[in-house]
Amino acid sequence: MDRTLPAIITGLVVIALFALMWRSWRARKRRDSGLDAGYPAPATDSAPLVSVSCLYVATTPRDRPLERLAIPGLGFRARADIAVTDAGVWLSPRGETPVYIPAEAITLLGPATVAIDRVVEKDGLLRLGWHLVGSATPVNSYFRITDVGDRRRLTAAIRSLSAATITSTTPDHESEA
């Protein structure tokens, strides 16, 4: 009997925490319901210039890497495929609808160390800055690409895609570490 009361209290605290998390996520989804990442797909399909597998970490407002956006297709961390075509970039988190970002919407490409729920070694994340469809809202999407060769190929392909509009934050040399 001496363990019953603490077990009940612990259970109630856990239930209350899950209820608060659920309520917070619903509020975040409601707040972000007007945001749309889904640019229309290009009229013609083109073969990918580069395609890599990675961990999609999050999409956040431009200067707030610790504030996740609940955008359809980009709300949750997941394994993902990124494909760069002649017209833009396809982000395909597994279990979500693929999101297309045209070249003209891409504004920034470079390394990052911190994003919501993920802290890695210096420059361990790839940050892709872009504008949401129909607005001037700048956002960053973060990816963890562990293969150095894949990261270099992806970075080069995105830079060549929209070199005139991208602000680079990547140093000229990348570490092999």
C-alpha positions as a printed Julia matrix, in Angstrom:
177×3 Matrix{Float64}:
  0.0    0.0     0.0
  2.92   2.35    0.62
  3.76   2.36   -3.13
  0.24   2.91   -4.43
 -0.05   6.63   -3.74
  3.33   7.55   -5.32
  2.48   5.39   -8.36
 -0.88   7.13   -8.78
  0.72  10.58   -8.42
  3.45   9.68  -10.93
  0.84   8.37  -13.37
 -1.21  11.55  -13.09
  1.87  13.72  -13.65
  2.8   11.72  -16.77
 -0.76  12.0   -18.12
 -0.75  15.75  -17.43
  2.58  16.18  -19.26
  1.29  14.3   -22.32
 -1.88  16.42  -22.28
  0.21  19.61  -22.2
  2.43  18.4   -25.07
 -0.66  17.49  -27.13
 -2.24  20.89  -26.4
  0.98  22.74  -27.31
  1.33  20.87  -30.61
 -2.29  21.67  -31.53
 -1.67  25.35  -30.75
  1.49  25.3   -32.9
 -0.39  23.68  -35.8
 -3.15  26.24  -35.48
 -0.56  29.06  -35.42
  1.19  27.71  -38.54
 -1.98  26.71  -40.43
 -1.62  29.68  -42.78
  1.9   28.68  -43.81
  2.27  26.56  -46.92
  5.45  24.98  -48.19
  3.93  23.34  -51.23
  5.05  25.16  -54.33
  3.42  23.74  -57.44
  5.54  21.02  -59.03
  7.24  22.02  -62.3
  5.26  21.3   -65.46
  7.95  18.98  -66.78
  9.69  16.33  -64.75
 13.44  16.33  -65.04
 15.92  13.75  -63.87
 17.62  14.51  -60.56
 21.09  16.04  -60.87
 21.85  14.75  -57.36
 19.84  12.67  -54.92
 20.96  11.88  -51.35
 19.5   10.24  -48.27
 19.76  12.11  -44.99
 18.03  12.92  -41.73
 15.59  15.79  -42.09
 15.8   17.66  -38.77
 13.37  20.59  -38.9
 12.14  23.71  -40.64
 12.3   26.87  -38.53
 11.81  30.61  -38.98
 15.0   32.17  -40.42
 16.66  33.5   -37.27
 15.0   31.21  -34.71
 16.56  27.74  -35.04
 14.92  26.53  -31.83
 11.32  27.16  -32.98
  9.91  24.36  -35.15
  7.27  25.21  -37.75
  4.35  22.78  -38.15
  4.18  23.0   -41.93
  2.45  20.11  -43.75
  5.12  17.72  -45.01
  7.86  19.28  -42.87
  6.5   19.12  -39.32
  8.4   16.1   -38.03
 11.97  14.86  -38.0
 12.41  11.88  -40.34
 14.73  10.03  -42.69
 14.49  11.85  -46.0
 15.63  12.01  -49.58
 16.71  15.28  -51.17
 16.76  15.52  -54.95
 18.08  18.5   -56.91
 16.68  18.92  -60.42
 17.18  21.62  -63.05
 14.22  23.55  -61.63
 14.57  23.18  -57.87
 14.88  20.93  -54.85
 12.57  18.12  -53.73
 12.46  17.36  -49.99
 10.89  13.97  -49.33
 10.7   13.09  -45.62
  9.6    9.47  -45.33
  5.95   9.18  -44.38
  5.2   12.75  -45.5
  4.18  14.44  -48.72
  7.21  15.55  -50.79
  7.79  19.31  -50.83
  9.09  21.13  -53.89
 11.21  24.29  -53.55
 11.91  26.14  -56.82
 15.39  27.57  -57.39
 14.17  31.16  -57.14
 12.85  30.56  -53.6
 16.25  29.36  -52.3
 18.18  32.13  -50.57
 20.79  30.57  -48.31
 22.94  27.46  -48.11
 25.48  26.67  -45.44
 26.47  24.72  -42.36
 24.8   24.85  -38.95
 25.41  23.28  -35.59
 22.06  23.69  -33.79
 18.42  23.24  -34.77
 15.44  22.34  -32.62
 16.03  18.96  -30.92
 19.41  18.42  -32.6
 22.87  19.63  -31.61
 25.82  18.18  -33.52
 29.5   18.84  -34.02
 30.51  22.15  -35.57
 28.91  22.5   -39.01
 27.35  19.03  -38.77
 24.02  20.16  -40.24
 23.3   21.55  -43.7
 21.02  24.61  -43.63
 18.87  25.39  -46.66
 17.26  28.84  -46.5
 14.19  29.55  -48.61
 10.91  31.5   -48.73
  7.53  29.9   -48.14
  5.09  29.91  -51.04
  3.07  33.09  -51.47
  4.91  35.04  -48.8
  8.18  36.66  -47.99
  8.51  34.48  -44.88
 12.11  33.23  -44.77
 12.67  29.79  -43.26
 15.56  27.39  -42.82
 15.38  23.63  -43.26
 18.09  21.57  -41.57
 19.53  18.24  -42.7
 22.05  15.82  -41.22
 24.09  14.31  -44.07
 26.74  12.01  -42.67
 28.47  11.1   -45.94
 30.95  13.88  -46.79
 30.82  13.07  -50.52
 27.01  13.25  -50.59
 27.08  16.55  -48.73
 29.6   18.07  -51.17
 27.67  16.84  -54.24
 24.37  18.16  -52.86
 25.89  21.51  -51.9
 27.5   21.94  -55.33
 24.26  21.03  -57.14
 22.17  23.5   -55.13
 24.77  26.25  -55.61
 24.84  25.71  -59.38
 21.05  25.67  -59.46
 20.6   29.13  -58.06
 24.05  30.66  -57.63
 22.8   34.18  -58.28
 20.33  34.18  -55.4
 22.06  32.1   -52.69
 23.89  33.65  -49.78
 26.69  31.3   -48.84
 27.68  30.65  -45.26
 29.89  27.7   -46.13
 33.66  28.07  -45.77
 35.74  27.36  -48.86
 37.08  24.2   -47.25
 35.09  21.47  -45.52
 36.49  19.22  -42.87
 36.82  15.53  -43.55
 36.29  14.84  -39.85
